[in-house]
Amino acid sequence: MRDVAALIVGGGPAGAAAAITLARAGVRAHLADRNAGPHDAVCGGFLGWDALAELRGLGVDAFALGARPIGRLRLLAGDRHVELALPHRAAGLSRRVLDEALIGLAGEAGAVVMRGRAVRAADPAGRAVRFDDGGEWTGEALFLATGKHELRGLSRELDGRKEPPSAGLRAVLPVDAARSRDLAGAIELHLFDGGYAGLLLQEDGTANLCLSVDRERLAGGVAALMTEIMAEAPRLAERVGGGILPSFEAVAGVPYGWRAKSTSPGIFRIGDQGAVIASLAGDGIAIALGSGVSAAQAYLNGGADAAVGWQARMRRRSFRPLAVAEALRHGAAGPTGRGLLMQLLRWMPELGVQAALLTRISARRTGGRQSGV
Ligand SMILES: Cc1cc2nc3c(=O)[nH]c(=O)nc-3n(C[C@H](O)[C@H](O)[C@H](O)COP(=O)(O)OP(=O)(O)OC[C@H]3O[C@@H](n4cnc5c(N)ncnc54)[C@H](O)[C@@H]3O)c2cc1C
């Protein structure tokens, strides 16, 4: 049995942010991620202004990594569209590049980064984990940052949840001059029954196409779903180019709106393991970064025992953004709500700006260091 001070399971934005914060404060943090090297994630790659501020606080300039600036949100439903100016500058960046930069920083700060090491199960009472190679480790504090994936022993409690979880799909569209011109400076959200597709340019000029959809719509398979969606969202079909559909990565079982009710002593549930905001809001990365930083700070200030109080704060702070995002998601999922939403935004675009602000955990602060959760 190996015994360490802080053990972080998962090296996405939440786990990396925690590792950077702990290591910079002199704690020997160990971070394990199951991926052996750079990899993509099922994610839209939209960085809101709050995510950009969190990144700046960690010393990461997303634009220096090639992020494409975004100033406008284009919402499309059937043959209607509305365009809104975002309240602050946002950006598009692939998760492959973002996650790699953050993991690199964690290592530079002194964290022990173990890549290609999957944790198979956890024992919360013993603050212990078992790796897939059989190794058993305990941490004085355990930071659970496995994101969209459940870890046996510490799975999210989804019992009693009425709504089935959603599915996420992601594909990369090749560089195309007309698409690049149309998407420059904008993120597009194409709304359809039971979900939406987000489209933005990423650092290398390719476009990230990410869909979130009710799981039952996937029953006939991805190809059938895409054919249906292309018929429902003709402007998306134009963007994709009508022809051969790209191959998709998928993730099933995304429980939008879920928040951890509590935690065990010494266990900080960060990022999507603490709260899952509807991806439509584009704020999951900001919440992951902010919760990673603030959980690490709570541990630095109060030790492992601070976990229970910190988790309760995360639950409280994430209530409003998650509730607003859920209202938008459900509102946009059916034809009546979608029609109403488009009409309202046409008449009162400032409502869209308010919604964008209200889905942020820390809506007021847009610059410098912040710990949003
Ligand atoms: C369809 C979709 C689109 C989205 N688009 C956006 C967007 O545009 N902007 C935005 O801000 N948010 C978006 N989100 C939300 C965002 O992806 C998440 O909120 C964010 O990735 C959470 O970060 P995390 O660090 O908690 O988890 P993740 O990013 O999921 O990272 C978890 C890490 O843990 C590792 N891991 C998992 N299990 C184990 C294990 N057993 N052992 C070791 N390692 C493990 C994984 O390899 C991974 O690296 C989207 C979500 C979905 C579903």
The ligand as a Gaussian input file, in Angstrom:
#p B3LYP/6-31G(d) Opt

LIG

0 1
 C      -21.487000      16.924000     -25.479000
 C      -20.768000      17.824000     -24.501000
 C      -20.271000      19.058000     -24.922000
 C      -19.622000      19.901000     -24.020000
 N      -19.141000      21.108000     -24.447000
 C      -18.587000      21.977000     -23.569000
 C      -18.056000      23.222000     -23.989000
 O      -18.066000      23.548000     -25.182000
 N      -17.521000      24.054000     -23.046000
 C      -17.479000      23.718000     -21.723000
 O      -17.030000      24.522000     -20.900000
 N      -17.936000      22.512000     -21.295000
 C      -18.467000      21.634000     -22.187000
 N      -18.895000      20.404000     -21.770000
 C      -18.691000      20.021000     -20.364000
 C      -17.221000      19.662000     -20.137000
 O      -16.791000      18.725000     -21.102000
 C      -17.024000      19.059000     -18.742000
 O      -17.758000      19.820000     -17.802000
 C      -15.557000      19.065000     -18.346000
 O      -14.825000      18.296000     -19.255000
 C      -15.379000      18.502000     -16.948000
 O      -14.004000      18.428000     -16.664000
 P      -13.464000      17.309000     -15.656000
 O      -12.017000      17.587000     -15.469000
 O      -14.354000      17.238000     -14.480000
 O      -13.669000      15.915000     -16.426000
 P      -13.163000      15.379000     -17.827000
 O      -12.857000      16.486000     -18.742000
 O      -14.177000      14.368000     -18.248000
 O      -11.785000      14.654000     -17.471000
 C      -11.769000      13.474000     -16.724000
 C      -10.406000      12.816000     -16.859000
 O      -10.363000      11.689000     -15.985000
 C       -9.763000      10.593000     -16.646000
 N      -10.313000       9.388000     -16.046000
 C      -11.595000       8.956000     -16.080000
 N      -11.735000       7.836000     -15.388000
 C      -10.511000       7.521000     -14.895000
 C      -10.008000       6.454000     -14.089000
 N      -10.816000       5.465000     -13.647000
 N       -8.689000       6.439000     -13.773000
 C       -7.864000       7.430000     -14.213000
 N       -8.292000       8.445000     -14.994000
 C       -9.599000       8.508000     -15.308000
 C      -10.142000      10.785000     -18.111000
 O       -9.199000      10.146000     -18.948000
 C      -10.106000      12.308000     -18.258000
 O       -8.839000      12.770000     -18.677000
 C      -19.500000      19.522000     -22.655000
 C      -19.981000      18.267000     -22.245000
 C      -20.615000      17.423000     -23.154000
 C      -21.135000      16.098000     -22.689000

